[in-house]
Amino acid sequence: MGTERFDRVNGTKVYTQTLAALAPEADSYEDLFSVARKLAVPYDELVKLYRQTVFNFLGDNLDDHNKNFSFVMNKNGDWHISPAYDLCFTYDLTGMGFANRHELSVCGKDKDITKDDLLKFGKANDIRAAESIIKEISDVLMRFKEFALKNGVIEVYAEVIQKKLCQNLDVKSEKVGEQRADDGSEQSCIFDSVVIRKNKEKYTIHASKNGVRLREKRLSQEEYMAYSFGLVSKEKLALKYFRDEINNT
């Protein structure tokens, strides 16, 4: 998918500098806004920059390093923020928790950012509509699954991402919970035990029945993610993969 370049207009180069180029040591949103103010970026663009800040934290765009923010200068020597780019959900749903941290911190934190943190940051930067901005972005993120499915995202991915976004927003989504109606309780008595394991990029399910250990089976990444986020029980997955063994014992 192509992206329109903002550093070219009708074939003419637009003077552009990343935050990293202007302030190589910048490692926080406080640094980002400090640079923007020194460049005399208009207030309405500071508001847009705050919206992007809120989106990055509520939307789990962890790839918010100092090369992913840029400023452009027009022919009159006036500085402006560039259009936002590299905006995506980059939280590793199957990875180690310590790895899921933002590149830029806010209020001294690079994870577990709260609404109060965002409001405090907004107040410090004279963002008068901070609370309404947070609400607007939250309302849109609550509809992520709807937009994702319309654009061809695999449903299980849409489900688990929506559930993570709901955790960020500290809300519950009825749509996310719909698939959990069957929690596997009826199947749990069939097996002595069921264990799901992850080894690097390999996902396996192990089960035993009547004291007999059944041969392990491979799970897809989608199934592992669905299990990890409570969208399907391990017993239900075991019933899917070990149905033939069950019928023969």
Helices and strands as residue ranges (DSSP letters): E 8-9, E 12-13, E 15-18, H 19-22, H 29-38, H 43-58, E 70-73, E 79-81, G 97-99, H 115-124, H 130-141, H 144-150, H 155-169, H 174-177, G 178-180, H 185-188, E 193-199, E 202-209, E 212-213, E 217-219, H 221-228, H 234-241, H 243-247
